[in-house]
Amino acid sequence: MVSNNSTLARGMGSFFKTCNCARPTKCPHDYTIRYRDASGTQREESGYANQDKAKNRLIALYNEKRTTPADVIDQRRELGQQTFKEFADDWFKAQRHLVDGSKRVVKPSLEIWLIPRIGSRRINTFTPKVVEKFIQDLEREEGVTDSILSRSFTTLRSVLKSAENQGATAGNPLKGVVAPEYKPPRVIIPTREERKRAIAEAGDALALIIEVMSGCGLRTSEACAVNINNIVADDVYRVTEQIDNKKRVPAPLKHRDEGDFREVPLPATVKAAILAYAEKHGTDEKGYLIRTNRGNYMGSDTLSHQWLKLKKKANLPENLRLYSMRHFFASNCLTKHIPITDVAEWMGHKSIEVTFKVYRHLMPGSVSSAAKLLDMELAA
């Protein structure tokens, strides 16, 4: 181990290299710094490319320690002593902005995958190495899919970021950690004939849901909340709510706060289907169209049962899901050269990266299309 700390004042800490190179100041290995945080606990951080970056980090930490009030230091020390479970439980209770559907994704990540494995570890002991080891261990577990791994890491990152922001960790415990890559399975898209057959053989409610999913790109839960008052123009539908599958009541949209909405194209055929359903079955006092025989809002569990029956009746492929009708919308847009940025907005994706990952192969400039176009010239 080689160190050089002649320019640092006493109490600032030290920086060094752990390699055994003959000329450590010239070798490519990173520097590690060692210091005591505001609570007096010794810490180490690595990944500094040169001495100046290591020194600047130590100086910043020293100045922060000198200017931090005593009561804040005590609060950070108490938070840092909490176990991951204790901190995560409090963090989850504070996530008031999450809709119920999102909470049902985060909660299993905590209770099934995170807390049983790292719940007893103190928050102030999390480092990039600890996080990396957790990811590697989870990757090796039988039955852990890419989706589970991605959701677990996203939840862990949110909890640790909150801890860092409150001063409970020493530096960034996620620094340099590469997030697990989630590759969505290739989507199954119904043909035009399959879509028409499904609508023709379905009951009125399910047929309308297929219409708005395939024609406007709504999620299943959003299609269950179709409302005649949301036709805001001849060719525009405003998506304002979804039906919570557990409570069977209208709820805010996924990734959105209450009152948020998005507007999507409303093809004439879909508008006609909405109006025809309203004329035949009526609406409730708030304009919602789809209700069960008992007068309740329809949830995805009821639809799943109806969809299984419809697949047999309409002779649809076994791997075709009701959600595939939403993929039909994306395919229809992208193959018609509609910009993917617009499609991402209409589908309500939190990030265009989601749209790109799932539907990249449908874009006119996809690899397969390029290969065919290039081959035409090469074979000429």
C-alpha positions as CSV (number, residue, x, y, z in Angstrom):
1,M,0.0,0.0,0.0
2,V,1.4,3.4,-1.0
3,S,0.2,6.7,0.4
4,N,1.1,10.4,0.0
5,N,-0.6,12.8,2.4
6,S,1.9,15.5,2.9
7,T,-0.4,18.3,1.6
8,L,-3.3,17.4,3.9
9,A,-3.9,18.9,7.4
10,R,-4.2,16.7,10.4
11,G,-7.7,15.2,10.7
12,M,-8.5,15.4,7.0
13,G,-7.8,11.7,6.4
14,S,-5.5,10.0,3.9
15,F,-5.4,8.6,0.4
16,F,-3.5,5.7,-0.9
17,K,-3.3,2.9,-3.5
18,T,-3.7,-0.8,-2.6
19,C,-1.7,-2.1,-5.5
20,N,1.9,-3.3,-5.4
21,C,3.1,-1.6,-8.6
22,A,6.7,-0.5,-8.8
23,R,5.7,3.1,-9.7
24,P,2.3,3.6,-8.0
25,T,2.0,7.3,-8.9
26,K,2.3,6.4,-12.5
27,C,0.2,3.2,-12.6
28,P,-3.5,3.2,-13.7
29,H,-5.0,1.9,-10.5
30,D,-7.4,4.2,-8.6
31,Y,-6.8,5.8,-5.2
32,T,-8.7,5.0,-2.0
33,I,-9.4,7.5,0.7
34,R,-9.8,6.9,4.4
35,Y,-11.4,9.4,6.8
36,R,-13.7,9.7,9.8
37,D,-17.2,11.0,9.2
38,A,-19.2,13.4,11.3
39,S,-20.1,10.7,13.7
40,G,-16.5,9.6,14.2
41,T,-16.8,6.4,12.3
42,Q,-13.9,5.4,10.0
43,R,-14.8,5.2,6.4
44,E,-13.2,4.3,3.1
45,E,-14.1,5.2,-0.5
46,S,-12.4,4.0,-3.6
47,G,-12.5,4.9,-7.3
48,Y,-10.5,8.2,-7.5
49,A,-8.5,8.4,-10.7
50,N,-5.7,10.8,-9.4
51,Q,-4.4,12.5,-6.3
52,D,-6.2,15.8,-6.9
53,K,-9.6,14.1,-7.0
54,A,-8.8,12.1,-3.8
55,K,-7.6,15.3,-2.0
56,N,-10.6,17.4,-3.2
57,R,-13.0,14.7,-1.8
58,L,-11.2,14.6,1.5
59,I,-11.2,18.4,1.8
60,A,-15.0,18.5,1.0
61,L,-15.7,15.8,3.6
62,Y,-13.6,17.6,6.2
63,N,-15.3,21.0,5.6
64,E,-18.7,19.3,5.8
65,K,-17.8,17.7,9.1
66,R,-16.6,21.0,10.6
67,T,-19.8,22.8,9.6
68,T,-22.3,20.1,10.6
69,P,-24.3,21.0,13.8
70,A,-24.1,18.5,16.6
71,D,-27.8,17.6,16.6
72,V,-27.6,16.8,12.9
73,I,-24.6,14.5,13.6
74,D,-26.6,12.7,16.3
75,Q,-29.6,12.3,14.0
76,R,-27.4,10.9,11.2
77,R,-25.7,8.5,13.7
78,E,-29.1,7.2,14.8
79,L,-30.3,6.7,11.3
80,G,-27.1,4.9,10.4
81,Q,-27.5,2.5,13.3
82,Q,-30.9,1.4,12.0
83,T,-31.1,-1.9,10.3
84,F,-32.2,-2.0,6.7
85,K,-35.5,-3.4,7.7
86,E,-36.2,-0.6,10.2
87,F,-35.1,2.1,7.7
88,A,-37.0,0.5,4.8
89,D,-40.2,0.2,6.8
90,D,-40.2,3.9,7.6
91,W,-39.2,4.7,4.0
92,F,-42.2,2.7,2.6
93,K,-44.7,4.4,4.9
94,A,-43.5,7.8,3.6
95,Q,-44.1,6.9,-0.1
96,R,-47.5,8.6,-0.1
97,H,-47.1,9.6,-3.8
98,L,-47.2,5.9,-4.9
99,V,-50.5,4.7,-6.1
100,D,-51.8,1.3,-4.7
101,G,-50.7,-0.5,-7.9
102,S,-47.1,0.7,-7.5
103,K,-47.1,-0.1,-3.8
104,R,-48.1,-3.7,-4.6
105,V,-44.9,-3.9,-6.8
106,V,-42.5,-2.3,-4.2
107,K,-43.8,-4.2,-1.1
108,P,-43.0,-7.7,-2.4
109,S,-39.6,-6.5,-3.4
110,L,-39.0,-5.5,0.2
111,E,-40.7,-8.4,2.0
112,I,-39.7,-11.3,-0.2
113,W,-36.3,-10.4,-1.8
114,L,-34.6,-7.6,0.2
115,I,-35.4,-7.8,3.9
116,P,-34.9,-11.6,4.2
117,R,-31.4,-11.2,2.8
118,I,-30.1,-7.8,4.0
119,G,-32.7,-6.8,6.6
120,S,-30.4,-7.1,9.6
121,R,-27.5,-5.1,8.1
122,R,-27.0,-1.6,9.5
123,I,-27.6,1.2,7.0
124,N,-24.3,2.8,7.6
125,T,-22.4,-0.3,6.6
126,F,-23.8,-0.4,3.0
127,T,-21.0,0.1,0.4
128,P,-20.8,-0.5,-3.3
129,K,-19.2,-3.9,-2.6
130,V,-22.1,-4.9,-0.3
131,V,-24.7,-3.9,-2.9
132,E,-22.7,-5.7,-5.7
133,K,-22.5,-8.9,-3.6
134,F,-26.3,-8.8,-3.0
135,I,-26.9,-8.5,-6.7
136,Q,-24.6,-11.3,-7.6
137,D,-26.1,-13.6,-4.9
138,L,-29.6,-12.9,-6.1
139,E,-28.6,-13.6,-9.7
140,R,-27.5,-17.1,-8.7
141,E,-30.7,-17.9,-6.8
142,E,-33.0,-20.4,-8.5
143,G,-36.3,-18.9,-9.6
144,V,-35.1,-15.3,-9.7
145,T,-36.1,-13.8,-13.1
146,D,-34.6,-10.8,-14.7
147,S,-37.8,-8.9,-13.8
148,I,-37.5,-9.8,-10.1
149,L,-33.9,-8.8,-10.1
150,S,-34.6,-5.5,-11.8
151,R,-37.5,-4.6,-9.5
152,S,-35.5,-5.6,-6.4
153,F,-32.5,-3.5,-7.4
154,T,-34.8,-0.5,-8.2
155,T,-36.4,-0.7,-4.7
156,L,-33.0,-1.1,-3.0
157,R,-31.6,1.9,-4.9
158,S,-34.5,4.0,-3.8
159,V,-34.1,3.1,-0.1
160,L,-30.3,3.6,-0.1
161,K,-30.7,6.9,-2.0
162,S,-33.0,8.1,0.7
163,A,-30.5,7.0,3.3
164,E,-27.7,8.9,1.6
165,N,-29.8,12.0,1.3
166,Q,-30.4,11.9,5.0
167,G,-26.7,11.4,5.8
168,A,-27.2,7.9,7.1
169,T,-24.5,6.4,4.8
170,A,-20.9,7.3,4.1
171,G,-21.0,8.7,0.6
172,N,-22.9,6.9,-2.2
173,P,-23.3,3.2,-1.5
174,L,-24.3,2.7,-5.1
175,K,-21.3,4.4,-6.7
176,G,-20.0,2.4,-9.6
177,V,-22.7,-0.3,-9.2
178,V,-24.1,-1.3,-12.6
179,A,-27.9,-1.9,-12.5
180,P,-29.0,-5.4,-13.6
181,E,-30.2,-5.3,-17.2
182,Y,-33.8,-6.2,-17.7
183,K,-34.6,-7.4,-21.2
184,P,-38.4,-7.6,-21.7
185,P,-39.6,-10.7,-23.4
186,R,-40.5,-10.2,-27.1
187,V,-44.1,-9.0,-27.3
188,I,-46.8,-11.0,-28.9
189,I,-48.9,-8.9,-31.3
190,P,-52.3,-10.0,-32.7
191,T,-52.9,-9.9,-36.4
192,R,-55.7,-7.7,-37.7
193,E,-57.8,-10.8,-38.3
194,E,-57.3,-12.0,-34.7
195,R,-58.2,-8.6,-33.3
196,K,-61.4,-8.5,-35.4
197,R,-62.3,-12.1,-34.5
198,A,-61.8,-11.3,-30.8
199,I,-64.0,-8.3,-30.9
200,A,-66.7,-10.2,-32.9
201,E,-66.8,-13.1,-30.4
202,A,-66.4,-11.1,-27.2
203,G,-69.2,-9.8,-24.9
204,D,-70.0,-6.2,-25.2
205,A,-67.8,-5.0,-22.3
206,L,-64.8,-7.1,-23.3
207,A,-65.2,-6.0,-26.9
208,L,-65.1,-2.4,-25.9
209,I,-62.0,-2.9,-23.8
210,I,-60.2,-4.6,-26.8
211,E,-61.3,-1.6,-28.9
212,V,-59.8,1.1,-26.6
213,M,-56.6,-1.0,-25.8
214,S,-55.8,-1.7,-29.5
215,G,-57.1,1.7,-30.8
216,C,-55.8,4.1,-28.1
217,G,-53.0,2.2,-26.4
218,L,-54.7,2.0,-22.9
219,R,-53.5,-0.4,-20.2
220,T,-56.1,-3.0,-19.2
221,S,-56.9,-1.2,-15.9
222,E,-57.2,2.1,-17.8
223,A,-59.6,0.5,-20.4
224,C,-61.8,-0.7,-17.5
225,A,-62.2,3.0,-16.5
226,V,-63.3,4.1,-20.0
227,N,-65.5,7.2,-19.5
228,I,-67.7,8.9,-22.0
229,N,-66.8,12.3,-20.5
230,N,-63.2,11.8,-21.5
231,I,-63.9,12.3,-25.2
232,V,-62.5,15.8,-25.2
233,A,-62.5,16.2,-29.0
234,D,-63.6,14.3,-32.1
235,D,-60.2,12.6,-32.2
236,V,-58.8,12.9,-28.7
237,Y,-59.5,10.8,-25.6
238,R,-58.2,11.9,-22.2
239,V,-56.9,9.1,-20.0
240,T,-57.5,10.2,-16.4
241,E,-57.8,7.1,-14.2
242,Q,-57.5,3.4,-13.9
243,I,-59.5,0.8,-11.9
244,D,-57.7,-0.5,-8.9
245,N,-57.9,-4.3,-9.2
246,K,-58.0,-5.0,-5.5
247,K,-60.4,-2.3,-4.3
248,R,-62.4,-2.0,-7.6
249,V,-62.5,1.8,-7.5
250,P,-61.1,4.5,-9.8
251,A,-57.4,5.3,-8.9
252,P,-54.7,7.6,-10.3
253,L,-52.8,6.5,-13.4
254,K,-49.6,4.4,-13.1
255,H,-46.5,6.6,-12.4
256,R,-48.8,9.6,-12.0
257,D,-50.2,11.7,-9.2
258,E,-53.9,12.2,-8.6
259,G,-55.4,14.6,-11.2
260,D,-52.7,13.9,-13.8
261,F,-53.8,12.8,-17.2
262,R,-52.6,12.1,-20.7
263,E,-54.3,12.6,-24.1
264,V,-54.2,9.9,-26.8
265,P,-55.5,9.7,-30.4
266,L,-59.1,8.6,-30.7
267,P,-59.8,6.8,-34.0
268,A,-63.3,7.2,-35.4
269,T,-64.0,3.5,-35.1
270,V,-63.1,3.5,-31.3
271,K,-65.2,6.6,-30.7
272,A,-68.1,5.0,-32.5
273,A,-67.7,1.8,-30.3
274,I,-67.7,3.9,-27.1
275,L,-70.8,5.8,-28.1
276,A,-72.6,2.7,-29.2
277,Y,-71.9,1.0,-25.9
278,A,-73.1,4.0,-24.0
279,E,-76.3,4.1,-26.0
280,K,-77.0,0.4,-25.4
281,H,-75.9,0.0,-21.8
282,G,-75.8,3.6,-20.4
283,T,-73.3,5.0,-18.0
284,D,-73.2,5.7,-14.3
285,E,-73.6,9.1,-12.8
286,K,-69.9,9.9,-13.4
287,G,-69.8,8.7,-17.0
288,Y,-68.1,5.4,-16.5
289,L,-69.3,2.7,-19.0
290,I,-68.1,-0.7,-17.9
291,R,-69.6,-2.3,-14.8
292,T,-70.2,-5.9,-13.7
293,N,-73.6,-7.5,-13.3
294,R,-73.5,-6.5,-9.6
295,G,-72.8,-2.9,-10.5
296,N,-69.2,-2.9,-9.5
297,Y,-66.3,-1.6,-11.6
298,M,-64.6,-4.4,-13.5
299,G,-61.1,-5.5,-12.5
300,S,-58.4,-7.5,-14.3
301,D,-59.2,-10.7,-12.5
302,T,-62.7,-10.8,-14.0
303,L,-61.2,-9.9,-17.4
304,S,-58.6,-12.7,-17.2
305,H,-61.4,-15.2,-16.8
306,Q,-63.4,-13.8,-19.7
307,W,-60.3,-13.6,-21.9
308,L,-59.5,-17.3,-21.4
309,K,-63.0,-18.2,-22.5
310,L,-62.7,-15.9,-25.5
311,K,-59.4,-17.4,-26.7
312,K,-61.1,-20.8,-27.0
313,K,-64.3,-19.4,-28.6
314,A,-62.5,-17.2,-31.1
315,N,-59.7,-19.7,-31.8
316,L,-56.9,-17.3,-30.7
317,P,-53.3,-18.3,-30.2
318,E,-52.5,-19.8,-26.8
319,N,-49.8,-17.2,-26.1
320,L,-51.9,-14.2,-26.9
321,R,-52.8,-12.1,-23.9
322,L,-55.4,-9.4,-23.5
323,Y,-52.5,-7.0,-22.9
324,S,-51.3,-7.9,-26.5
325,M,-54.0,-5.6,-27.7
326,R,-52.1,-2.7,-26.3
327,H,-49.0,-4.0,-28.2
328,F,-51.2,-3.8,-31.3
329,F,-51.6,-0.1,-30.8
330,A,-47.8,0.4,-30.5
331,S,-47.1,-1.7,-33.6
332,N,-49.7,0.1,-35.6
333,C,-48.2,3.5,-34.7
334,L,-44.5,2.6,-35.2
335,T,-45.0,0.8,-38.5
336,K,-46.8,3.9,-39.7
337,H,-43.7,5.9,-39.0
338,I,-45.2,7.8,-36.0
339,P,-42.3,9.1,-33.8
340,I,-41.5,6.8,-30.8
341,T,-41.5,9.9,-28.6
342,D,-45.2,10.4,-29.3
343,V,-46.0,6.7,-28.8
344,A,-44.2,6.7,-25.4
345,E,-46.2,9.7,-24.3
346,W,-49.5,8.2,-25.5
347,M,-48.8,4.8,-23.8
348,G,-48.0,6.5,-20.5
349,H,-44.5,5.2,-20.2
350,K,-42.4,6.8,-17.5
351,S,-39.4,6.9,-19.8
352,I,-38.9,6.5,-23.6
353,E,-36.3,3.9,-22.8
354,V,-39.1,1.6,-21.8
355,T,-40.8,2.1,-25.2
356,F,-37.5,1.6,-27.0
357,K,-36.6,-1.6,-25.2
358,V,-40.0,-3.2,-25.8
359,Y,-40.8,-2.0,-29.3
360,R,-37.5,-1.3,-30.9
361,H,-37.9,-4.2,-33.4
362,L,-41.1,-2.6,-34.7
363,M,-39.4,0.6,-35.7
364,P,-38.9,1.1,-39.5
365,G,-35.1,1.5,-38.8
366,S,-34.7,-1.8,-37.0
367,V,-31.7,-4.1,-37.6
368,S,-33.7,-6.6,-39.5
369,S,-35.2,-4.0,-41.8
370,A,-31.7,-2.5,-42.4
371,A,-30.3,-5.9,-43.2
372,K,-32.9,-6.5,-45.9
373,L,-32.4,-3.1,-47.4
374,L,-28.6,-3.5,-47.5
375,D,-28.9,-7.0,-49.0
376,M,-31.0,-5.7,-51.9
377,E,-28.0,-3.5,-52.9
378,L,-25.4,-6.2,-52.3
379,A,-27.3,-8.7,-54.3
380,A,-27.9,-6.4,-57.3
